[in-house]
Amino acid sequence: MISDHARRCFRRIASGASYLLILLASSPLIAGPIYQYTYKSNRFEPDNPELTANFLTLTIRSPTRLIGSGSSQAGNVGLSVYGNAGEFAASYPVPPPTYECIRPPFTEAPPWIDVPCEYFPVYPYSRAYAEVDFFSLDENGLPTSWNVSVSEIGYADWRAFGGTLLGTIGDLDVRGGFDILAGVGRSGVIPIMSVDNNPGQWSLAITDIDTPPTASLVALGLLCLAWRQNRIRKG
């Protein structure tokens, strides 16, 4: 049995939480900037004459400005790359594979023998790898020397896999670099198209993403708690 004192406490919690929600609803949301770096290569000359010469476009999305550290910053960003009008594409990160515990496929034990299962990925699935190195920046925060690449590999089963590698290495001071679009398979990396010593252009766009204040979530939780206790009392 809930005492009168407890009921009064819950009513005060509900009243205070409701007031806080109303107050926060009239206040602006907290904004978090997203820094989007975009690289567009100069014209590719396809190694394969059947492909139309095109461009490589790479987009990096980061919650903070990237710095000229010379060490990889791929762990905190999202990347997407496409080339040849989207015919080739890769992104990072990708969802991790799911696993299921099954009997080892090559065990020599008969079916009636209890063999511990092993965890294997559920096919098909993909893995992605990225490198984001900014070695130096200009006064606008854009890289003048860099190494950025994304490779996305798809696995159809434990034997078959293939994917795409897209990347750019550049240095504006010496007009040097290498942009590449390649296929990845059991035979290794096979270049499809590339451009040498002709680095492209970087741009930076900053957008604000609105997120609800933490205090409003706390107030909502208190209100839900008070409502639940009131239901229990009435029940």
C-alpha distance (Angstrom), angle and dihedral (degrees) to the residues before:
residue distance angle dihedral
M1 . . .
I2 3.80 . .
S3 3.76 114.8 .
D4 3.80 124.7 -128.0
H5 3.80 89.3 -111.8
A6 3.82 91.4 56.3
R7 3.80 91.1 48.6
R8 3.80 90.9 51.8
C9 3.81 90.1 50.2
F10 3.78 92.5 51.8
R11 3.80 91.8 48.1
R12 3.81 89.5 53.0
I13 3.81 91.0 49.2
A14 3.80 91.0 51.0
S15 3.78 92.5 47.0
G16 3.80 92.9 48.1
A17 3.81 93.5 46.0
S18 3.81 91.9 49.1
Y19 3.81 91.0 50.6
L20 3.81 91.0 48.7
L21 3.80 92.1 50.2
I22 3.80 91.9 50.6
L23 3.80 90.7 48.1
L24 3.81 93.3 49.4
A25 3.80 93.5 44.4
S26 3.80 89.0 63.6
S27 3.83 93.2 48.7
P28 3.82 125.2 83.3
L29 3.78 119.2 -95.3
I30 3.78 120.3 -107.9
A31 3.80 110.6 -99.5
G32 3.79 125.2 -144.3
P33 3.82 117.4 -165.5
I34 3.79 122.5 -131.2
Y35 3.81 116.8 -155.5
Q36 3.79 112.0 -149.3
Y37 3.79 116.5 -166.5
T38 3.79 115.2 -168.2
Y39 3.79 126.5 -168.0
K40 3.80 123.7 -169.1
S41 3.77 119.0 -172.7
N42 3.74 126.2 -142.4
R43 3.77 118.9 -105.3
F44 3.78 116.5 -50.1
E45 3.75 121.1 -137.9
P46 3.80 104.4 -147.7
D47 3.78 118.4 -128.5
N48 3.80 84.6 -151.6
P49 3.85 108.8 66.3
E50 3.81 90.4 -154.4
L51 3.82 90.8 66.6
T52 3.78 122.7 80.4
A53 3.80 114.4 -118.8
N54 3.78 107.5 -106.8
F55 3.79 145.0 149.4
L56 3.78 139.4 -87.0
T57 3.81 116.5 -128.9
L58 3.81 120.3 -167.8
T59 3.81 126.8 -174.6
I60 3.82 125.9 -166.7
R61 3.83 119.3 -169.0
S62 3.80 116.5 -164.9
P63 3.85 134.7 170.0
T64 3.82 88.7 -140.9
R65 3.77 137.0 34.3
L66 3.77 112.5 -85.5
I67 3.77 115.5 -120.3
G68 3.78 133.7 -145.2
S69 3.78 94.6 -109.5
G70 3.78 101.8 133.3
S71 3.82 90.3 -133.6
S72 3.79 124.9 102.4
Q73 3.81 115.6 -85.3
A74 3.80 95.2 -178.4
G75 3.80 94.0 114.3
N76 3.82 93.7 72.7
V77 3.79 102.4 40.2
G78 3.78 143.2 65.3
L79 3.80 121.6 -131.4
S80 3.77 136.8 -166.9
V81 3.78 126.7 -178.9
Y82 3.76 133.6 -179.6
G83 3.76 135.9 174.8
N84 3.78 139.8 -173.9
A85 3.83 94.2 31.0
G86 3.80 92.3 -48.7
E87 3.79 96.0 -51.6
F88 3.80 88.1 122.2
A89 3.79 121.5 37.7
A90 3.80 142.6 160.9
S91 3.79 134.7 179.2
Y92 3.80 139.2 -168.8
P93 2.95 134.0 -115.1
V94 3.80 107.1 24.2
P95 3.82 126.7 -172.9
P96 3.81 111.4 -84.3
P97 3.80 117.8 -110.5
T98 3.77 120.7 -98.6
Y99 3.79 119.4 -123.0
E100 3.78 133.6 -144.5
C101 3.79 128.3 -165.7
I102 3.81 109.8 -123.2
R103 3.77 137.9 160.4
P104 3.82 110.0 -84.9
P105 3.81 106.2 -93.9
F106 3.81 95.3 -138.3
T107 3.79 101.1 43.9
E108 3.82 115.9 133.5
A109 3.79 93.2 -152.1
P110 3.84 115.3 111.6
P111 3.82 116.9 -106.8
W112 3.81 94.2 -104.2
I113 3.82 92.6 59.1
D114 3.79 112.1 93.7
V115 3.80 104.6 -122.5
P116 3.83 116.3 -179.5
C117 3.78 110.7 -109.7
E118 3.78 122.6 -118.3
Y119 3.77 128.8 -143.9
F120 3.80 116.3 -109.7
P121 3.82 129.2 174.8
V122 3.76 118.0 -103.3
Y123 3.81 108.9 -115.2
P124 2.94 136.2 -97.6
Y125 3.79 102.8 41.4
S126 3.80 139.4 139.5
R127 3.77 137.3 -133.4
A128 3.79 125.5 -162.2
Y129 3.78 132.8 -160.0
A130 3.80 127.6 -168.2
E131 3.78 141.6 -174.7
V132 3.82 121.5 -162.6
D133 3.80 113.0 177.7
F134 3.81 121.5 162.9
F135 3.80 107.4 -175.1
S136 3.83 97.8 178.2
L137 3.81 137.7 3.1
D138 3.79 135.5 -154.3
E139 3.81 125.9 -129.3
N140 3.82 90.4 -82.1
G141 3.80 93.5 54.7
L142 3.80 94.0 -106.4
P143 3.80 119.3 135.1
T144 3.77 119.8 -103.4
S145 3.80 93.4 178.8
W146 3.80 121.5 29.9
N147 3.80 151.1 148.0
V148 3.82 115.6 -153.4
S149 3.79 127.5 162.2
V150 3.80 140.9 157.0
S151 3.78 127.4 -163.4
E152 3.80 122.7 -175.3
I153 3.80 118.0 -168.8
G154 3.80 123.5 -166.8
Y155 3.81 121.6 -155.3
A156 3.80 117.8 -154.4
D157 3.82 92.2 178.3
W158 3.79 137.6 -26.9
R159 3.81 91.0 -69.7
A160 3.81 106.1 35.5
F161 3.77 123.9 66.5
G162 3.77 138.5 145.1
G163 3.74 140.5 159.5
T164 3.76 150.5 147.4
L165 3.79 134.8 -79.6
L166 3.80 119.5 -160.5
G167 3.76 122.7 174.7
T168 3.77 149.8 147.2
I169 3.80 133.4 -149.3
G170 3.78 116.3 -175.2
D171 3.78 147.1 164.3
L172 3.79 116.9 -172.7
D173 3.79 93.3 -167.0
V174 3.79 92.1 67.1
R175 3.83 97.4 22.8
G176 3.78 86.7 -123.0
G177 3.74 131.9 137.9
F178 3.75 147.5 99.4
D179 3.81 130.8 -112.1
I180 3.79 116.3 -167.1
L181 3.77 141.3 -178.7
A182 3.80 111.9 -169.0
G183 3.76 143.0 164.0
V184 3.81 122.0 -122.0
G185 3.79 123.1 -149.3
R186 3.77 144.8 133.5
S187 3.79 89.9 -65.0
G188 3.80 92.0 55.5
V189 3.81 133.3 -111.5
I190 3.80 113.6 -16.2
P191 3.84 115.2 -167.8
I192 3.79 113.9 -132.3
M193 3.79 100.6 177.6
S194 3.78 136.4 -13.1
V195 3.79 145.6 166.1
D196 3.83 124.8 -142.2
N197 3.82 130.5 -148.3
N198 3.79 94.2 -9.5
P199 3.83 107.0 101.2
G200 3.78 119.1 -165.2
Q201 3.79 132.9 -135.3
W202 3.82 133.1 -76.3
S203 3.79 127.0 -151.4
L204 3.81 133.6 -179.0
A205 3.80 128.9 -147.1
I206 3.82 123.9 -177.2
T207 3.80 120.4 -155.9
D208 3.80 131.2 177.7
I209 3.79 120.3 -127.1
D210 3.82 113.8 -158.2
T211 3.80 116.7 -136.9
P212 3.84 127.6 178.6
P213 3.82 115.7 -103.2
T214 3.79 116.5 -102.9
A215 3.79 91.2 -124.7
S216 3.81 91.8 62.0
L217 3.80 90.4 53.9
V218 3.81 90.1 50.9
A219 3.79 90.7 50.3
L220 3.78 91.4 49.8
G221 3.79 90.0 51.3
L222 3.82 91.9 51.9
L223 3.78 91.0 49.0
C224 3.81 91.6 51.1
L225 3.82 90.4 49.0
A226 3.80 92.0 52.0
W227 3.83 91.0 47.8
R228 3.82 91.3 50.6
Q229 3.79 93.3 49.8
N230 3.79 90.1 48.9
R231 3.84 89.9 53.4
I232 3.81 89.9 50.1
R233 3.82 91.1 51.0
K234 3.79 92.6 50.4
G235 3.81 92.0 45.3
